[in-house]
Amino acid sequence: MLTALFCAAAAWAVALSPAQAQDDEALLSQQRPASASSEESADYTPASAAFDGDPGTRWSSQFNDDEWIQVDLGDVFDLTRVELVWEAAYATAYEIQVSADGSSWTTAHTEDAGRGGSETISLDATGRYVRMQGLERAGGYGYSLWTFEVHGCAAGGDNEVPDGPAAVEVVGGQGNWQLTVDGEPFTVKGLTWGPSTAEAATHMPELASMGVNTLRTWGTDGSSLPLLDAAAAHDVKVMLGFWLLPGGGPGSGGCIDYTTDTAYKSQALGDITGWVETYRDHPAVLMWNVGNESVLGLQNCYSGDVLEAQRNAYTAFVNEVAVAIHGIDADHPVTSTDAWTGAWPYYEANSPDLDLLAVNSYGDVCGVQEAWEAGGYDRPYVITEAGPAGEWEVPDDANGVPAEPSDVDKAAAYGQAWDCVTGHEGVALGATMFHFGTEGDFGGVWFNLIPGGNRRLSYYAVAEAYGGTPQANTPPVITGMDLGLDGPVVGGEAFTVDLDVADPDGDALEYIPMVNSAYINGSWDMLLADYTVNGDGTVTIRAPEILGVWKLYVWVEDGHGNVGVESRSFAVTLPDVEGENLALGKPAEASTFQEWGGHTPAAAVDGDLATRWASEWADGQWLRVDLGARRDFDAVQLVWETAFATGYRIQVSDNGSDWTTVHTATGANGGADTIQLTASGRYVRVLCDERATEWGVSLYEFGVYT
């Protein structure tokens, strides 16, 4: 049932701050999404700190007069008062402004004699967004608020939110189960949630229009409230997760001994039940999901019989949590997610109080039905992650890295996954597919539906599967991408990419090539390539200079919020240097080296690009090689690891003490530096004046050629 939120009612905006409702108003701003013109420190003084209900945290701005902080109340309210609690850096003059849309602002109060401390401002205004606009500071710092509270009530009775918790049940029997919400059949048509919960109100209308009725999280805490509020306002449910170590499957961390660590289990149980008590009556809650991929993840901590004991102990603890949740909340089911159906026998043996099973499955999602049938299970299940095949499921390409599926194939994978889920009628209760994420990085391009904030083919495939509203304009379709390479490319050299692209709507297209070094140094960041778009539609790319296998991503945007992305790997190799390498195998010394990693000076003159010298973390480090006698040479090649020097000198000496500089580099960018010069000496040294990173400097190879 829906009921209006009037002043005397308790809005869910006050659920985490029970102190504050007066007879005719409620606190509307606590834990709501906040933003500011600037933050002195995003880690320590963010905008959200003024609305978190903690009087010991604060927002502070940069040191300017024209700074502001604002809060999104999630809907339009009649606003009755604002409470400001200033830190020592307060405003002597400011305005309280209100807005219905976050763009057009009206001044509701002007203060020109602010004294700091605690200030109460009475308002007679209506708005969704409320802003403190600083005009003049009291001192040389910025503005800083411990607390910014906005009080008010429903605007004309039009703000409707669901009344009380939804009653969610798993009903039916073997092979004929159904999920119901308030007695009505409910198939989970979901996505995993990626953005900050502060962005929930912005994204929720779009999610609802896609046909999404459920969002899944991996953790639950005070920051979950804006997501729940926004979901409830759009008739979307949330599967709230609880993280248990070692969550996340392969590569997970935090090994726990579930057979003996009673302290960890007690704390985890207390945290979980605390948040269940906090949110159990929220109308957006669909179910509770305890843990994520830990049955698989335990293999990173244990093996053999000990691993078996840990998996049994973990699933027994999950059951203990399920019993405790049921004891406080009779309205919502409990499940537990793992990474493969091989975990289900452990739940079957040790977790009888789970209401349903759950599994993350990508390339093999259509095999889940067969696994369920073969296992003889007596509970339904939900797919908690699904999407295109991941790195761990695809073959390697010619460069030895996982071959990423195309945009077209990824979109098809979502449709196929949904067909397989709905095909297991009466057992599979739906899916929360992966992933409603906005990042445009290495992982984001592989899985996110809106990488970089742009909708891709997969976005529309999910919307179609869920019966969402059709869109008039859709993304460019890339059906081919050829790098024109038959082997590695020399760092700094150019190659031309040929793309087959069509836009269904005939939109003008923009090409944005990006490169990523995840397979070299683990970075997920995207870097804009050095590129030229040619008149024939091809794109010329200048290869990065750092050695190893890179991935090239060509983003094709249509100017209407849509994007196609295609990727290919390419290997960057060394430029050839003619002549003999006089340094190969010769004695080498360094100012410092990381002995614990085996990164000795000799590693830079052994001719092996898999070994390297690495210094301690300081400027002024050097590496020298003894050629054994005075020799003439005409080239030096430095092959840097990612910890390179932006400024360095090549020096020579006949006695190892008196040095002459024969080359100076500034603004170097790493990779492979091949320096042509004419020089002589017995000792050759690279003296690193300035590091590019917080680490030291590191060389795979230091070659001296004649």
Wavefront OBJ file of the C-alpha trace (Angstrom):
o trace
v 0.000 0.000 0.000
v 1.128 3.593 -0.628
v 0.711 6.321 1.928
v 1.609 10.006 1.896
v 4.556 11.093 4.043
v 3.128 13.974 6.081
v 4.955 15.997 8.717
v 3.849 13.823 11.595
v 4.892 10.620 9.799
v 8.343 9.104 10.128
v 10.014 9.216 6.721
v 12.649 6.618 5.860
v 14.980 9.577 5.628
v 15.070 9.556 9.420
v 15.510 5.831 9.944
v 19.117 6.142 11.054
v 18.580 9.244 13.203
v 15.752 8.616 15.627
v 16.142 11.820 17.631
v 14.686 14.521 15.656
v 11.127 14.647 14.492
v 9.067 17.441 15.924
v 5.295 17.163 15.995
v 4.899 18.663 12.570
v 8.143 17.996 10.731
v 10.877 15.417 10.088
v 14.598 15.443 9.446
v 14.910 14.934 5.688
v 18.617 15.287 4.960
v 20.393 12.612 6.991
v 22.363 10.107 4.881
v 21.034 11.745 1.716
v 23.252 12.233 -1.363
v 25.453 15.306 -0.972
v 27.809 17.281 -3.191
v 29.882 20.439 -2.938
v 31.701 22.932 -5.120
v 34.941 21.615 -3.579
v 36.301 19.499 -0.741
v 39.456 20.229 1.180
v 40.053 16.456 1.369
v 37.832 13.872 -0.316
v 38.987 11.299 2.239
v 38.627 13.349 5.441
v 36.246 16.238 4.789
v 33.768 15.101 2.111
v 30.395 16.734 1.552
v 28.637 13.622 2.873
v 30.173 14.177 6.334
v 27.804 17.094 6.990
v 24.797 14.797 6.568
v 26.002 11.554 8.193
v 24.543 12.219 11.652
v 27.996 12.118 13.240
v 28.864 15.404 15.012
v 32.549 14.473 14.897
v 32.863 14.501 11.098
v 32.741 17.557 8.876
v 32.810 18.973 5.364
v 35.333 21.662 4.510
v 35.825 23.517 1.251
v 38.799 24.927 -0.561
v 39.919 28.389 0.586
v 37.557 30.570 -1.466
v 34.469 32.718 -0.777
v 32.327 31.315 -3.597
v 31.896 27.732 -2.310
v 28.734 25.709 -1.678
v 27.401 22.445 -0.284
v 24.051 20.884 -1.158
v 21.886 17.865 -0.388
v 19.392 15.923 -2.501
v 16.331 15.080 -0.374
v 15.104 12.612 -3.003
v 11.770 14.332 -3.561
v 10.101 17.742 -3.224
v 9.219 18.707 0.359
v 7.828 21.692 2.216
v 10.920 22.959 4.042
v 10.525 24.378 7.552
v 14.045 24.970 8.898
v 17.772 24.400 8.421
v 20.230 23.696 11.242
v 23.905 24.577 10.611
v 26.686 23.652 13.023
v 29.881 25.386 11.932
v 33.485 24.461 12.606
v 35.817 27.424 13.278
v 35.877 28.164 9.542
v 32.377 29.633 9.169
v 30.560 32.001 6.835
v 29.858 35.583 7.825
v 27.593 35.879 4.780
v 25.735 33.102 2.970
v 22.467 32.128 1.339
v 20.210 29.109 1.796
v 18.996 28.194 -1.672
v 16.395 25.650 -2.819
v 15.739 23.929 -6.121
v 13.297 21.414 -7.571
v 15.689 20.104 -10.218
v 19.222 20.862 -8.991
v 19.728 23.426 -11.764
v 17.468 26.411 -11.137
v 17.956 27.867 -7.650
v 15.868 30.231 -5.507
v 17.215 32.036 -2.457
v 15.093 31.123 0.588
v 17.223 32.939 3.184
v 20.077 35.449 3.169
v 22.443 35.844 6.111
v 24.872 38.774 6.209
v 25.914 38.654 9.888
v 26.803 35.040 10.487
v 28.564 34.332 13.780
v 29.362 30.638 13.386
v 28.556 28.044 16.019
v 25.025 26.641 15.781
v 22.529 28.510 13.616
v 18.835 27.784 13.079
v 17.218 29.259 9.965
v 13.441 29.137 9.591
v 12.219 28.502 6.066
v 8.966 28.781 4.169
v 10.001 27.154 0.930
v 9.543 24.065 -1.228
v 12.328 22.057 -2.865
v 14.156 18.806 -3.393
v 17.670 20.250 -3.271
v 18.904 22.556 -0.501
v 22.197 24.468 -0.729
v 24.320 26.601 1.551
v 25.945 29.092 -0.821
v 28.886 30.795 0.826
v 29.376 34.484 0.086
v 32.033 35.610 2.568
v 34.389 33.694 4.881
v 35.208 34.596 8.457
v 38.924 33.908 7.947
v 41.559 32.749 5.510
v 40.348 29.150 5.335
v 37.276 27.900 3.518
v 33.893 26.960 4.960
v 33.439 23.976 7.255
v 30.255 22.407 8.621
v 29.985 19.682 11.227
v 26.268 19.351 10.543
v 23.802 20.540 7.902
v 20.240 19.442 8.726
v 17.146 20.133 6.622
v 13.713 19.691 8.231
v 10.334 19.672 6.551
v 7.312 17.631 5.509
v 5.476 16.355 2.465
v 4.651 18.952 -0.172
v 0.903 18.934 -0.534
v 0.619 15.199 0.156
v 2.093 14.261 -3.221
v 5.237 12.496 -1.943
v 4.210 8.874 -1.764
v 6.376 6.097 -0.462
v 5.487 2.474 0.222
v 4.149 1.877 3.699
v 6.056 -0.741 5.715
v 8.001 -3.809 4.647
v 7.074 -5.917 1.662
v 6.201 -9.488 2.623
v 8.455 -11.636 0.430
v 8.064 -15.412 0.349
v 9.283 -18.461 -1.536
v 6.101 -20.464 -2.073
v 5.212 -23.719 -3.798
v 6.925 -27.078 -3.836
v 9.479 -29.197 -5.659
v 9.926 -27.878 -9.186
v 7.003 -25.509 -8.814
v 8.366 -22.673 -6.697
v 7.614 -19.014 -7.010
v 8.794 -15.830 -5.341
v 5.973 -13.577 -4.194
v 5.940 -9.993 -2.949
v 2.882 -9.111 -0.903
v 1.239 -12.236 -2.325
v 1.874 -11.332 -5.961
v 4.211 -13.378 -8.220
v 7.631 -11.748 -8.580
v 10.393 -12.776 -11.015
v 13.730 -11.165 -10.211
v 14.686 -8.988 -13.176
v 17.792 -7.484 -11.716
v 21.186 -5.936 -12.030
v 24.107 -5.737 -9.650
v 24.570 -2.175 -8.390
v 27.858 -0.360 -9.043
v 27.710 3.421 -8.532
v 27.860 5.244 -5.234
v 24.565 5.054 -3.383
v 24.594 8.849 -3.491
v 23.850 8.496 -7.220
v 20.884 6.168 -6.741
v 18.204 8.829 -7.143
v 19.792 9.898 -10.427
v 19.934 6.410 -11.941
v 16.736 4.871 -10.594
v 14.311 6.277 -13.194
v 16.523 4.863 -15.936
v 16.708 1.458 -14.245
v 12.953 1.348 -13.869
v 12.514 2.205 -17.543
v 14.800 -0.724 -18.408
v 12.340 -3.065 -16.684
v 14.691 -3.680 -13.754
v 12.807 -4.581 -10.585
v 15.728 -5.662 -8.370
v 19.225 -4.457 -7.519
v 21.854 -6.530 -5.744
v 24.579 -5.225 -3.414
v 27.554 -7.036 -1.844
v 27.538 -5.072 1.403
v 25.071 -3.360 3.701
v 25.739 -0.434 6.024
v 24.674 3.135 6.696
v 25.397 4.125 3.110
v 22.714 1.701 1.845
v 19.856 4.018 2.801
v 19.885 6.353 -0.235
v 19.815 3.310 -2.520
v 16.877 1.799 -0.646
v 14.998 5.092 -0.613
v 15.484 5.708 -4.310
v 14.549 2.109 -5.138
v 11.350 2.274 -3.075
v 10.332 5.481 -4.821
v 10.460 3.655 -8.164
v 9.013 0.294 -7.082
v 12.403 -1.420 -7.301
v 13.541 -3.979 -4.705
v 17.049 -4.537 -3.331
v 18.801 -7.805 -2.536
v 21.017 -6.656 0.320
v 24.322 -8.472 0.630
v 26.637 -9.144 3.567
v 30.339 -9.622 2.850
v 32.143 -12.493 4.543
v 35.842 -13.265 4.233
v 37.377 -14.557 2.050
v 34.788 -13.218 -0.361
v 35.226 -12.803 -4.079
v 36.472 -16.213 -5.184
v 39.900 -16.410 -6.875
v 42.219 -13.667 -5.715
v 40.196 -12.973 -2.601
v 41.865 -11.983 0.625
v 41.412 -12.235 4.334
v 41.741 -15.884 5.271
v 39.490 -16.876 8.157
v 39.555 -20.133 10.106
v 35.860 -20.905 10.332
v 36.543 -23.925 12.538
v 38.125 -21.876 15.346
v 37.758 -18.114 14.834
v 34.784 -17.466 17.086
v 35.677 -13.785 17.481
v 35.349 -13.082 13.752
v 32.124 -15.054 13.484
v 30.631 -13.326 16.504
v 31.488 -9.886 15.146
v 30.183 -10.719 11.655
v 26.950 -12.114 13.086
v 26.472 -9.025 15.230
v 27.094 -6.669 12.316
v 24.702 -8.561 10.055
v 21.857 -8.798 12.538
v 22.314 -5.132 13.414
v 21.762 -4.049 9.828
v 18.885 -6.483 9.401
v 17.184 -4.839 12.388
v 17.889 -1.423 10.870
v 16.469 -2.141 7.423
v 14.014 -5.029 7.858
v 11.012 -2.666 7.677
v 12.235 -0.758 4.656
v 9.812 -1.283 1.762
v 12.628 -1.790 -0.777
v 14.146 -4.903 0.865
v 13.640 -8.075 -1.195
v 15.942 -10.562 0.525
v 19.218 -10.975 2.407
v 22.283 -12.506 0.723
v 24.955 -13.797 3.124
v 28.482 -13.974 1.675
v 29.840 -13.968 -1.871
v 31.983 -16.722 -3.413
v 33.648 -17.706 -0.154
v 33.280 -21.465 -0.626
v 35.420 -21.044 -3.736
v 37.607 -18.370 -2.158
v 38.672 -20.655 0.689
v 40.843 -22.553 -1.795
v 43.191 -19.567 -1.690
v 43.699 -20.195 2.030
v 43.600 -23.963 2.478
v 43.906 -27.275 0.647
v 43.100 -30.940 1.035
v 41.173 -32.137 4.071
v 41.634 -28.792 5.808
v 39.910 -27.038 2.892
v 37.004 -29.453 3.141
v 36.683 -28.783 6.862
v 36.728 -25.024 6.270
v 34.063 -25.185 3.572
v 31.810 -27.183 5.825
v 32.433 -24.808 8.727
v 31.789 -21.751 6.553
v 28.449 -23.024 5.241
v 27.477 -24.048 8.776
v 28.163 -20.458 9.856
v 26.060 -19.183 6.958
v 23.227 -21.307 8.320
v 23.758 -19.828 11.786
v 23.408 -16.368 10.242
v 20.270 -17.425 8.347
v 18.665 -18.672 11.574
v 19.501 -15.388 13.310
v 18.072 -13.318 10.439
v 14.867 -15.352 10.403
v 14.596 -14.725 14.130
v 14.468 -10.973 13.602
v 12.850 -10.741 10.172
v 10.064 -13.078 9.116
v 9.226 -11.066 6.002
v 12.266 -11.657 3.788
v 14.059 -14.791 2.517
v 17.764 -15.513 3.055
v 20.218 -16.922 0.525
v 23.997 -17.201 0.057
v 25.945 -16.726 -3.166
v 28.886 -18.679 -4.448
v 30.850 -18.803 -7.663
v 29.964 -22.218 -8.990
v 27.370 -24.894 -8.457
v 30.087 -27.085 -6.945
v 29.484 -25.065 -3.768
v 25.860 -26.179 -3.533
v 26.558 -29.592 -1.955
v 28.162 -27.790 1.002
v 25.071 -25.624 1.448
v 22.862 -28.661 1.036
v 24.745 -30.441 3.809
v 25.199 -27.534 6.212
v 22.724 -24.722 5.444
v 19.203 -26.137 5.662
v 17.741 -22.792 6.798
v 18.508 -20.950 3.565
v 15.268 -20.290 1.704
v 16.869 -20.629 -1.703
v 20.226 -21.266 -3.350
v 22.212 -18.682 -5.353
v 25.117 -18.771 -7.782
v 27.227 -16.422 -9.912
v 27.585 -17.881 -13.389
v 28.743 -16.320 -16.640
v 29.787 -18.413 -19.633
v 28.221 -21.525 -18.077
v 24.966 -19.980 -16.859
v 22.988 -22.218 -19.187
v 24.514 -25.238 -17.437
v 23.083 -24.318 -14.044
v 19.806 -26.102 -14.725
v 21.630 -29.325 -15.544
v 23.735 -29.016 -12.378
v 20.613 -28.453 -10.280
v 18.892 -31.466 -11.767
v 21.967 -33.685 -11.428
v 22.424 -32.641 -7.797
v 18.900 -33.570 -6.778
v 18.355 -30.290 -4.930
v 15.145 -29.479 -3.107
v 15.299 -25.681 -3.156
v 14.908 -23.103 -5.941
v 17.723 -20.753 -6.882
v 18.449 -17.276 -8.142
v 21.327 -16.273 -10.432
v 23.115 -13.445 -8.612
v 25.614 -12.586 -11.361
v 25.477 -13.358 -15.072
v 26.763 -11.825 -18.254
v 29.288 -12.438 -21.013
v 32.071 -14.955 -20.482
v 34.845 -13.610 -18.263
v 38.611 -13.680 -18.582
v 38.713 -17.064 -16.875
v 36.374 -18.627 -19.473
v 37.662 -17.457 -22.846
v 40.640 -18.697 -24.911
v 43.842 -16.682 -25.151
v 44.607 -14.694 -28.255
v 47.882 -14.751 -30.191
v 49.508 -12.538 -27.547
v 48.609 -14.913 -24.738
v 45.902 -12.773 -23.124
v 42.182 -13.608 -22.796
v 40.310 -12.739 -25.970
v 37.573 -10.321 -24.909
v 34.178 -10.971 -26.527
v 32.908 -8.349 -28.931
v 30.185 -5.866 -28.037
v 27.808 -7.859 -30.229
v 28.685 -11.128 -28.489
v 28.359 -9.581 -25.029
v 24.878 -8.287 -25.805
v 23.848 -11.698 -27.101
v 25.177 -13.319 -23.919
v 22.749 -11.377 -21.735
v 19.812 -12.450 -23.862
v 20.948 -16.076 -23.836
v 21.462 -16.000 -20.072
v 17.958 -14.683 -19.500
v 16.482 -17.334 -21.800
v 18.215 -20.039 -19.758
v 17.079 -18.563 -16.448
v 13.452 -18.254 -17.497
v 13.676 -21.652 -19.178
v 14.125 -23.356 -15.805
v 10.525 -22.643 -14.934
v 9.421 -23.207 -11.369
v 13.013 -23.437 -10.077
v 15.037 -20.420 -11.255
v 13.399 -17.396 -9.646
v 15.232 -14.796 -11.735
v 18.620 -13.114 -11.967
v 20.572 -10.009 -11.046
v 22.854 -9.726 -14.051
v 26.279 -8.084 -13.945
v 26.734 -5.102 -14.006
v 25.143 -1.658 -13.699
v 28.505 0.063 -13.448
v 29.748 3.323 -14.902
v 33.533 2.835 -14.872
v 35.174 2.906 -18.275
v 38.312 1.078 -17.122
v 39.682 -2.380 -18.001
v 37.082 -4.307 -16.001
v 34.372 -1.799 -16.739
v 34.629 -2.177 -20.499
v 34.416 -5.953 -20.150
v 31.219 -5.993 -18.085
v 29.606 -2.599 -17.393
v 26.378 -1.724 -19.155
v 27.180 2.004 -19.119
v 30.989 2.322 -19.298
v 32.003 5.946 -19.086
v 28.322 6.807 -18.598
v 27.367 5.725 -22.135
v 24.845 3.007 -22.951
v 26.135 0.069 -24.975
v 24.474 -2.813 -26.830
v 24.408 -4.901 -23.634
v 22.348 -2.222 -21.904
v 19.674 -2.520 -24.567
v 19.863 -6.325 -24.550
v 19.063 -6.381 -20.822
v 16.262 -3.844 -21.282
v 14.782 -5.998 -24.033
v 15.020 -9.152 -21.914
v 13.273 -7.419 -19.004
v 10.545 -5.875 -21.145
v 11.761 -2.316 -20.671
v 10.749 0.737 -22.631
v 12.202 0.645 -26.187
v 14.643 3.444 -27.002
v 14.514 5.531 -30.142
v 18.280 5.788 -30.560
v 20.684 2.864 -30.129
v 24.483 2.394 -30.143
v 26.925 2.113 -33.001
v 27.579 -1.519 -33.933
v 31.192 -2.625 -34.447
v 31.436 -5.865 -36.418
v 35.156 -5.894 -37.204
v 38.479 -4.502 -35.995
v 41.823 -5.246 -37.639
v 45.080 -3.826 -36.263
v 46.988 -4.709 -39.416
v 49.791 -6.317 -37.399
v 51.340 -9.731 -37.947
v 53.509 -9.545 -34.840
v 54.815 -7.092 -32.238
v 55.099 -3.393 -32.962
v 58.158 -1.386 -31.969
v 57.455 1.075 -29.178
v 56.756 4.538 -30.593
v 55.979 3.291 -34.087
v 52.587 3.679 -35.756
v 50.068 1.142 -36.993
v 46.661 1.597 -38.633
v 43.404 0.125 -37.354
v 40.586 -0.745 -39.742
v 37.092 -0.781 -38.203
v 33.745 -2.006 -39.515
v 31.194 0.292 -37.853
v 27.577 1.060 -38.607
v 25.146 3.243 -36.697
v 21.483 2.175 -36.941
v 20.354 5.791 -36.681
v 22.854 7.304 -39.092
v 24.443 9.432 -36.370
v 27.780 11.179 -36.819
v 30.373 9.109 -34.954
v 33.386 10.051 -32.856
v 36.329 7.664 -32.491
v 38.222 7.670 -29.196
v 41.065 5.130 -28.987
v 42.304 4.202 -25.505
v 45.092 1.887 -24.382
v 45.407 -0.177 -21.216
v 48.416 -1.872 -19.556
v 46.624 -4.353 -17.260
v 48.660 -7.270 -18.595
v 51.908 -5.380 -18.002
v 51.465 -3.783 -14.593
v 47.963 -4.647 -13.406
v 46.581 -1.153 -13.959
v 42.903 -0.890 -14.916
v 43.241 2.728 -16.033
v 42.520 3.745 -19.611
v 44.975 6.092 -21.305
v 44.139 8.144 -24.354
v 46.175 6.819 -27.254
v 48.327 8.998 -29.517
v 46.082 8.735 -32.576
v 44.814 10.229 -35.813
v 41.426 9.509 -37.400
v 41.979 9.262 -41.140
v 39.674 10.366 -43.914
v 38.905 6.772 -44.913
v 37.624 5.925 -41.431
v 40.756 4.124 -40.307
v 42.611 5.155 -37.161
v 46.380 5.449 -36.909
v 47.794 4.629 -33.488
v 51.293 5.342 -32.191
v 52.308 2.438 -29.982
v 53.276 3.155 -26.360
v 56.958 2.718 -25.570
v 56.585 0.490 -22.508
v 57.237 -3.121 -23.455
v 54.676 -5.875 -23.121
v 51.150 -6.693 -24.216
v 48.748 -3.768 -24.347
v 45.061 -3.658 -25.165
v 43.650 -1.112 -27.582
v 40.031 -0.074 -27.081
v 38.306 1.983 -29.729
v 35.277 3.792 -28.324
v 32.771 4.889 -30.964
v 30.278 7.421 -29.597
v 27.157 8.623 -31.397
v 26.551 11.889 -29.516
v 23.294 10.570 -28.026
v 24.690 8.827 -24.971
v 25.452 5.567 -26.757
v 28.782 3.858 -27.364
v 30.273 0.840 -29.088
v 33.587 -0.464 -27.787
v 35.865 -2.994 -29.420
v 39.257 -4.193 -28.200
v 42.308 -6.065 -29.432
v 45.666 -6.805 -27.852
v 49.026 -5.908 -29.339
v 52.587 -6.492 -28.205
v 55.173 -3.728 -27.937
v 58.751 -4.766 -28.490
v 62.220 -3.204 -28.459
v 63.637 -1.280 -31.379
v 66.597 -3.082 -32.908
v 70.050 -1.737 -32.093
v 72.819 -2.665 -34.480
v 76.160 -3.845 -33.223
v 77.567 -5.687 -30.212
v 76.194 -5.134 -26.711
v 79.387 -4.405 -24.773
v 77.522 -4.485 -21.430
v 76.088 -7.976 -21.809
v 77.215 -10.138 -18.903
v 79.717 -7.580 -17.619
v 80.106 -6.680 -13.907
v 77.477 -4.177 -12.742
v 77.040 -2.132 -9.583
v 74.336 0.171 -8.291
v 73.783 2.799 -5.636
v 71.151 0.524 -4.082
v 69.100 -2.497 -5.074
v 66.199 -4.521 -3.762
v 67.945 -7.683 -2.682
v 64.748 -9.187 -1.265
v 63.227 -9.284 -4.747
v 66.365 -10.499 -6.470
v 66.502 -7.235 -8.405
v 70.287 -6.984 -8.454
v 72.430 -4.830 -10.782
v 73.449 -7.942 -12.732
v 69.817 -8.466 -13.754
v 70.014 -5.368 -15.992
v 72.920 -6.693 -18.068
v 71.911 -10.367 -18.409
v 70.041 -10.038 -21.717
v 66.827 -11.334 -20.111
v 63.799 -9.031 -20.275
v 62.123 -11.064 -17.521
v 64.662 -9.889 -14.911
v 65.423 -6.374 -13.728
v 67.399 -4.121 -11.432
v 65.321 -2.092 -8.980
v 66.634 0.609 -6.660
v 65.439 1.752 -3.284
v 62.732 4.425 -3.285
v 64.718 7.631 -3.698
v 66.001 10.005 -6.353
v 69.680 10.090 -7.284
v 69.998 6.327 -7.857
v 72.521 4.989 -10.347
v 73.537 1.830 -12.173
v 76.935 1.330 -13.788
v 78.587 -1.347 -15.856
v 82.311 -2.111 -16.149
v 83.185 -2.853 -19.779
v 86.603 -4.217 -18.689
v 88.568 -1.727 -20.765
v 88.094 1.644 -22.391
v 85.754 1.143 -25.344
v 84.221 3.366 -28.005
v 80.443 3.072 -28.345
v 77.696 4.822 -30.267
v 74.386 3.799 -28.643
v 72.899 3.128 -25.221
v 69.569 1.404 -24.749
v 67.616 1.641 -21.497
v 64.624 -0.666 -21.098
v 62.577 0.659 -18.190
v 60.086 -1.105 -15.986
v 57.050 1.013 -15.038
v 59.163 2.616 -12.283
v 61.222 4.754 -14.646
v 63.191 7.976 -14.456
v 61.800 11.135 -16.002
v 65.229 12.772 -15.750
v 68.576 11.007 -16.038
v 72.143 11.322 -17.334
v 74.376 8.900 -19.220
v 77.926 9.256 -17.905
v 81.306 7.696 -18.680
v 84.511 7.217 -16.689
v 87.901 5.593 -17.100
v 88.507 5.060 -13.379
v 84.996 4.654 -11.907
v 85.372 7.853 -9.872
v 85.533 10.814 -12.255
v 82.447 11.025 -14.469
v 81.653 12.917 -17.658
v 78.072 13.392 -18.813
v 77.557 12.461 -22.473
v 73.745 12.641 -22.579
v 71.046 14.319 -20.475
v 67.364 13.390 -20.619
v 64.476 15.401 -19.174
v 60.774 14.651 -19.456
v 61.438 11.005 -20.320
v 58.375 8.757 -20.530
v 59.735 5.291 -19.834
v 59.527 2.337 -22.153
v 62.651 1.740 -24.200
v 65.022 4.672 -24.691
v 67.537 4.172 -27.489
v 70.126 6.956 -27.386
v 72.488 7.529 -30.292
v 75.758 9.173 -29.241
v 79.530 9.048 -29.643
v 81.397 8.285 -26.428
v 84.258 6.319 -24.887
v 84.998 4.924 -21.447
v 85.538 1.815 -19.389
v 82.614 2.513 -17.056
v 79.190 3.604 -18.281
v 76.587 4.841 -15.816
v 72.968 5.937 -15.846
v 72.389 8.465 -13.055
v 68.665 8.885 -12.321
v 67.930 12.415 -11.184
v 64.144 12.247 -10.921
v 61.696 9.380 -10.519
v 58.362 9.085 -12.327
v 56.689 7.257 -9.440
v 56.784 7.021 -5.661
v 58.860 3.847 -6.055
v 62.500 3.757 -7.032
v 63.769 3.226 -10.576
v 63.970 -0.091 -12.353
v 65.641 -1.296 -15.562
v 65.049 -4.551 -17.378
v 68.142 -3.968 -19.497
v 71.045 -1.515 -19.775
v 72.747 -2.014 -23.135
v 75.900 -0.302 -24.461
v 76.413 -0.847 -28.198
v 79.266 -0.442 -30.645
l 1 2 3 4 5 6 7 8 9 10 11 12 13 14 15 16 17 18 19 20 21 22 23 24 25 26 27 28 29 30 31 32 33 34 35 36 37 38 39 40 41 42 43 44 45 46 47 48 49 50 51 52 53 54 55 56 57 58 59 60 61 62 63 64 65 66 67 68 69 70 71 72 73 74 75 76 77 78 79 80 81 82 83 84 85 86 87 88 89 90 91 92 93 94 95 96 97 98 99 100 101 102 103 104 105 106 107 108 109 110 111 112 113 114 115 116 117 118 119 120 121 122 123 124 125 126 127 128 129 130 131 132 133 134 135 136 137 138 139 140 141 142 143 144 145 146 147 148 149 150 151 152 153 154 155 156 157 158 159 160 161 162 163 164 165 166 167 168 169 170 171 172 173 174 175 176 177 178 179 180 181 182 183 184 185 186 187 188 189 190 191 192 193 194 195 196 197 198 199 200 201 202 203 204 205 206 207 208 209 210 211 212 213 214 215 216 217 218 219 220 221 222 223 224 225 226 227 228 229 230 231 232 233 234 235 236 237 238 239 240 241 242 243 244 245 246 247 248 249 250 251 252 253 254 255 256 257 258 259 260 261 262 263 264 265 266 267 268 269 270 271 272 273 274 275 276 277 278 279 280 281 282 283 284 285 286 287 288 289 290 291 292 293 294 295 296 297 298 299 300 301 302 303 304 305 306 307 308 309 310 311 312 313 314 315 316 317 318 319 320 321 322 323 324 325 326 327 328 329 330 331 332 333 334 335 336 337 338 339 340 341 342 343 344 345 346 347 348 349 350 351 352 353 354 355 356 357 358 359 360 361 362 363 364 365 366 367 368 369 370 371 372 373 374 375 376 377 378 379 380 381 382 383 384 385 386 387 388 389 390 391 392 393 394 395 396 397 398 399 400 401 402 403 404 405 406 407 408 409 410 411 412 413 414 415 416 417 418 419 420 421 422 423 424 425 426 427 428 429 430 431 432 433 434 435 436 437 438 439 440 441 442 443 444 445 446 447 448 449 450 451 452 453 454 455 456 457 458 459 460 461 462 463 464 465 466 467 468 469 470 471 472 473 474 475 476 477 478 479 480 481 482 483 484 485 486 487 488 489 490 491 492 493 494 495 496 497 498 499 500 501 502 503 504 505 506 507 508 509 510 511 512 513 514 515 516 517 518 519 520 521 522 523 524 525 526 527 528 529 530 531 532 533 534 535 536 537 538 539 540 541 542 543 544 545 546 547 548 549 550 551 552 553 554 555 556 557 558 559 560 561 562 563 564 565 566 567 568 569 570 571 572 573 574 575 576 577 578 579 580 581 582 583 584 585 586 587 588 589 590 591 592 593 594 595 596 597 598 599 600 601 602 603 604 605 606 607 608 609 610 611 612 613 614 615 616 617 618 619 620 621 622 623 624 625 626 627 628 629 630 631 632 633 634 635 636 637 638 639 640 641 642 643 644 645 646 647 648 649 650 651 652 653 654 655 656 657 658 659 660 661 662 663 664 665 666 667 668 669 670 671 672 673 674 675 676 677 678 679 680 681 682 683 684 685 686 687 688 689 690 691 692 693 694 695 696 697 698 699 700 701 702 703 704 705 706
